[in-house]
Amino acid sequence: MNFWKTMVTRDRVALVAAAILGLIAVFALIWPFVSPYGPREIHADAALSGPSARFWLGTDDTGRDMVTLLAHGARISLGIAVAAEILAVLSGVPLAMIAGLLGGIVDSIIMRTTDALLGFPGILIGLMVVTLFGASLATLMIAIALMTVPYLIRVVRNAVVVEKQRLYVVSSTALGVKPGTLLRRTILPNIVSPLIVQVSFGLAVAILTEASLGFLGLSVQPPAASWGTLLQVGYSYIRITPWLVLFPGILIFVSVWALNTLGDAGRDVLDPRLRDTVEQGAR
């Protein structure tokens, strides 16, 4: 909590970013319950209509309310991103901690596998997984997790290597503390902050990846709609109804911007040299 409090109080832009993410989350959670329209409610007489008092952000090609679609799309896009990052953390953090603590052949095997994954463009991994196993929520989560986990492993592994050289870790090892206990109770609490920063960047990448796959038709399928699939539909009518691309594009942009901004602010808080530079600039 002190980490987040310090970050948003020192950086007003980070505070704005946190507020934007909060508003998007509230919009996704609340709007489907208060909307006068359902996500599958079709108004054929108002298909491709522009923003109006009846439909605040217009309608899509079948006459569905765009505000409602954007709210449900936020649930899907953000839900996939969060679930994929949780999967990446659950799979990547233990491997990274083991590699950093044990070193040797174990570290080499884990890190060379990580390097191999980094050698492929992230979107290519997503395309391969989705093409092989189909476009389902579970497949998307796994594909995006595979894209983000190598970066997470590198960050956590490097943090563990630094921490294990600290006196308190050396002393614990000398006293015979088991590696599992040492990782769980001693090292992990001290690498949470860089882990949080990396997760924020990973969430931004996950949102962009889902949008890219959705635009290519490899995300959730109609009548379900994510931000990416809304972009795909809107692109077909971009010359006559540009708002179909504009509004989901804005939500993707501000979400990614806010997450990257929070990640940068968190990095500034954690790095003393960057923190001093930021404070001098603020003065």
C-alpha positions as CSV (number, residue, x, y, z in Angstrom):
1,M,0.0,0.0,0.0
2,N,2.8,2.4,0.8
3,F,4.3,1.7,-2.7
4,W,1.0,2.8,-4.4
5,K,0.5,5.7,-2.1
6,T,4.0,7.0,-2.7
7,M,3.7,6.5,-6.5
8,V,0.4,8.4,-7.0
9,T,1.3,11.2,-4.5
10,R,4.6,12.0,-6.2
11,D,3.3,11.8,-9.7
12,R,0.1,13.6,-10.6
13,V,0.0,12.0,-14.1
14,A,0.0,8.6,-12.4
15,L,-2.9,9.7,-10.2
16,V,-4.8,10.7,-13.4
17,A,-3.9,7.3,-14.9
18,A,-5.2,5.4,-11.8
19,A,-8.4,7.5,-11.9
20,I,-9.0,6.6,-15.6
21,L,-8.5,2.9,-14.9
22,G,-10.9,3.1,-12.0
23,L,-13.5,4.8,-14.2
24,I,-13.2,2.2,-16.9
25,A,-13.5,-0.6,-14.3
26,V,-16.6,1.0,-12.8
27,F,-18.1,1.5,-16.3
28,A,-17.5,-2.1,-17.2
29,L,-19.0,-3.3,-13.9
30,I,-22.0,-1.0,-13.5
31,W,-23.2,0.0,-16.9
32,P,-24.6,-3.5,-18.0
33,F,-26.9,-3.3,-15.0
34,V,-28.2,0.2,-15.6
35,S,-28.3,0.2,-19.4
36,P,-31.7,0.3,-21.0
37,Y,-30.4,-2.0,-23.7
38,G,-29.0,-5.5,-23.6
39,P,-25.8,-6.5,-25.4
40,R,-27.8,-8.6,-27.9
41,E,-30.8,-6.3,-28.3
42,I,-31.1,-5.5,-31.9
43,H,-32.7,-2.3,-33.3
44,A,-32.9,-2.9,-37.0
45,D,-34.4,0.4,-37.7
46,A,-31.4,2.2,-36.2
47,A,-28.5,0.2,-37.6
48,L,-25.4,2.2,-38.1
49,S,-27.0,5.3,-36.6
50,G,-24.8,8.1,-35.2
51,P,-24.6,9.3,-31.6
52,S,-27.9,10.7,-30.5
53,A,-30.1,11.1,-27.4
54,R,-31.4,7.6,-27.9
55,F,-28.1,6.0,-28.5
56,W,-25.3,8.1,-27.0
57,L,-22.5,6.6,-29.0
58,G,-24.5,5.3,-31.9
59,T,-25.2,1.7,-32.9
60,D,-23.3,-1.0,-34.7
61,D,-24.2,-2.7,-38.1
62,T,-27.0,-4.7,-36.4
63,G,-28.4,-1.8,-34.4
64,R,-27.0,-2.7,-31.0
65,D,-26.2,0.1,-28.6
66,M,-22.5,1.0,-28.7
67,V,-22.3,2.1,-25.1
68,T,-23.6,-1.3,-23.9
69,L,-21.3,-3.1,-26.3
70,L,-18.3,-1.1,-25.1
71,A,-19.1,-2.0,-21.5
72,H,-19.4,-5.7,-22.2
73,G,-16.4,-5.5,-24.4
74,A,-14.4,-4.0,-21.5
75,R,-15.4,-6.9,-19.3
76,I,-14.1,-9.4,-21.9
77,S,-11.0,-7.5,-23.0
78,L,-9.9,-6.5,-19.4
79,G,-11.0,-9.9,-18.1
80,I,-8.8,-11.8,-20.6
81,A,-5.9,-9.5,-19.9
82,V,-6.2,-9.9,-16.1
83,A,-6.7,-13.7,-16.4
84,A,-3.7,-14.0,-18.7
85,E,-1.5,-12.0,-16.5
86,I,-2.5,-14.0,-13.4
87,L,-1.7,-17.2,-15.4
88,A,1.7,-15.7,-16.3
89,V,2.4,-14.8,-12.7
90,L,1.4,-18.2,-11.4
91,S,3.6,-20.0,-13.9
92,G,6.5,-17.6,-14.4
93,V,7.2,-16.3,-10.9
94,P,8.0,-19.8,-9.4
95,L,10.2,-20.7,-12.3
96,A,12.0,-17.3,-12.1
97,M,12.6,-17.6,-8.4
98,I,13.9,-21.1,-8.7
99,A,16.2,-20.1,-11.5
100,G,17.5,-17.1,-9.6
101,L,18.1,-18.9,-6.3
102,L,19.5,-22.2,-7.5
103,G,21.5,-20.9,-10.5
104,G,23.7,-23.4,-12.4
105,I,22.1,-25.9,-14.8
106,V,18.6,-25.2,-13.6
107,D,19.0,-21.4,-14.3
108,S,20.5,-22.1,-17.7
109,I,17.6,-24.4,-18.8
110,I,14.9,-22.0,-17.6
111,M,16.6,-18.9,-19.0
112,R,17.5,-20.5,-22.4
113,T,13.8,-21.6,-22.8
114,T,12.8,-18.0,-21.9
115,D,15.2,-16.7,-24.6
116,A,13.7,-19.0,-27.1
117,L,10.2,-17.7,-26.4
118,L,11.6,-14.1,-26.7
119,G,13.0,-15.0,-30.1
120,F,9.5,-15.2,-31.5
121,P,7.4,-12.1,-32.1
122,G,4.7,-12.0,-29.5
123,I,1.8,-11.7,-31.9
124,L,3.1,-14.8,-33.8
125,I,2.9,-16.9,-30.7
126,G,-0.7,-15.7,-30.2
127,L,-1.6,-16.5,-33.8
128,M,-0.1,-20.0,-33.6
129,V,-1.9,-20.9,-30.4
130,V,-5.2,-19.5,-31.4
131,T,-5.0,-21.1,-34.9
132,L,-4.1,-24.5,-33.5
133,F,-6.6,-24.7,-30.6
134,G,-9.4,-22.3,-31.8
135,A,-10.5,-18.9,-30.6
136,S,-11.9,-19.4,-27.1
137,L,-11.5,-17.5,-23.9
138,A,-9.2,-20.2,-22.5
139,T,-7.0,-20.3,-25.6
140,L,-6.7,-16.5,-25.7
141,M,-5.6,-16.4,-22.0
142,I,-3.0,-19.1,-22.6
143,A,-1.7,-17.4,-25.8
144,I,-1.4,-14.0,-24.2
145,A,0.2,-15.5,-21.0
146,L,2.9,-17.2,-23.2
147,M,3.7,-13.9,-24.7
148,T,4.1,-12.0,-21.4
149,V,5.6,-14.7,-19.2
150,P,9.2,-14.5,-20.7
151,Y,9.5,-10.8,-19.7
152,L,8.1,-11.5,-16.3
153,I,10.6,-14.4,-15.7
154,R,13.6,-12.1,-16.7
155,V,12.5,-9.4,-14.3
156,V,11.8,-11.6,-11.3
157,R,14.9,-13.8,-11.9
158,N,17.2,-10.8,-11.9
159,A,15.5,-9.4,-8.8
160,V,16.0,-12.7,-7.0
161,V,19.7,-12.8,-8.0
162,V,20.2,-9.4,-6.4
163,E,18.2,-10.3,-3.3
164,K,20.0,-13.6,-2.6
165,Q,23.3,-11.7,-2.2
166,R,21.9,-9.6,0.6
167,L,23.2,-10.3,4.1
168,Y,19.8,-11.4,5.5
169,V,19.5,-14.1,2.8
170,V,23.1,-15.3,3.2
171,S,22.5,-15.5,7.0
172,S,19.2,-17.4,6.5
173,T,21.0,-19.9,4.2
174,A,23.8,-20.3,6.7
175,L,21.2,-21.1,9.4
176,G,19.8,-23.9,7.3
177,V,16.6,-22.4,6.1
178,K,15.1,-24.5,3.4
179,P,15.1,-23.0,-0.2
180,G,11.3,-23.1,-0.4
181,T,10.8,-21.3,2.9
182,L,13.5,-18.8,1.9
183,L,11.8,-18.0,-1.3
184,R,8.3,-17.8,0.1
185,R,9.0,-15.9,3.4
186,T,12.2,-14.0,2.8
187,I,12.8,-13.2,-0.9
188,L,9.3,-12.9,-2.3
189,P,8.1,-10.1,-0.1
190,N,11.2,-8.0,-1.1
191,I,10.6,-8.4,-4.9
192,V,6.9,-7.6,-4.9
193,S,7.4,-4.0,-6.0
194,P,9.2,-4.7,-9.3
195,L,6.8,-7.6,-9.9
196,I,3.9,-5.2,-9.6
197,V,5.5,-2.8,-12.1
198,Q,6.1,-5.6,-14.6
199,V,2.5,-6.8,-14.2
200,S,1.2,-3.4,-15.1
201,F,3.3,-3.4,-18.3
202,G,2.1,-7.0,-19.0
203,L,-1.5,-6.0,-18.7
204,A,-1.0,-3.2,-21.2
205,V,0.6,-5.7,-23.6
206,A,-2.3,-8.2,-23.0
207,I,-4.9,-5.6,-23.9
208,L,-3.1,-4.7,-27.1
209,T,-2.7,-8.3,-28.0
210,E,-6.3,-9.2,-27.5
211,A,-7.3,-6.2,-29.6
212,S,-4.9,-7.3,-32.4
213,L,-6.2,-10.8,-32.3
214,G,-9.8,-9.5,-32.2
215,F,-9.2,-7.3,-35.2
216,L,-7.9,-10.4,-37.1
217,G,-11.1,-12.3,-36.1
218,L,-9.2,-14.6,-33.7
219,S,-10.8,-13.4,-30.4
220,V,-14.3,-14.0,-29.1
221,Q,-16.8,-14.5,-31.8
222,P,-20.1,-12.7,-32.3
223,P,-22.5,-12.0,-30.7
224,A,-20.0,-11.6,-28.0
225,A,-17.8,-8.5,-28.5
226,S,-14.5,-7.5,-27.1
227,W,-12.8,-4.2,-28.0
228,G,-10.8,-5.9,-30.7
229,T,-13.9,-7.4,-32.4
230,L,-15.7,-4.1,-32.2
231,L,-12.7,-2.6,-34.1
232,Q,-13.0,-5.4,-36.7
233,V,-16.6,-4.7,-37.3
234,G,-16.2,-0.9,-37.3
235,Y,-13.3,-1.1,-39.8
236,S,-15.7,-2.4,-42.4
237,Y,-17.8,0.8,-42.1
238,I,-15.0,3.2,-41.3
239,R,-15.8,5.6,-44.2
240,I,-19.5,6.1,-43.3
241,T,-19.5,5.4,-39.5
242,P,-16.0,6.3,-38.1
243,W,-17.3,6.3,-34.5
244,L,-17.5,2.5,-34.6
245,V,-13.7,2.5,-34.7
246,L,-13.1,5.7,-32.7
247,F,-14.8,4.7,-29.4
248,P,-13.2,1.3,-28.9
249,G,-9.9,2.7,-30.1
250,I,-10.1,5.4,-27.5
251,L,-10.8,2.9,-24.7
252,I,-7.9,0.7,-25.8
253,F,-5.6,3.7,-26.0
254,V,-6.4,5.2,-22.6
255,S,-6.3,1.8,-20.9
256,V,-2.8,1.0,-22.3
257,W,-1.6,4.5,-21.7
258,A,-2.8,4.4,-18.1
259,L,-1.2,1.1,-17.4
260,N,2.1,2.1,-19.0
261,T,2.0,5.4,-17.0
262,L,1.5,3.6,-13.7
263,G,4.3,1.2,-14.7
264,D,6.7,4.1,-15.4
265,A,5.7,5.8,-12.2
266,G,6.3,2.7,-10.2
267,R,9.7,2.2,-11.8
268,D,10.6,5.8,-10.8
269,V,9.6,5.1,-7.2
270,L,11.7,1.9,-7.1
271,D,14.8,3.3,-8.7
272,P,16.5,5.9,-6.5
273,R,18.3,7.5,-9.4
274,L,15.1,8.0,-11.4
275,R,13.3,9.1,-8.2
276,D,15.8,11.8,-7.6
277,T,15.6,13.0,-11.2
278,V,11.8,13.2,-11.0
279,E,11.8,15.1,-7.7
280,Q,14.4,17.6,-9.0
281,G,12.2,18.1,-12.1
282,A,9.1,18.7,-9.9
283,R,11.0,21.4,-8.0
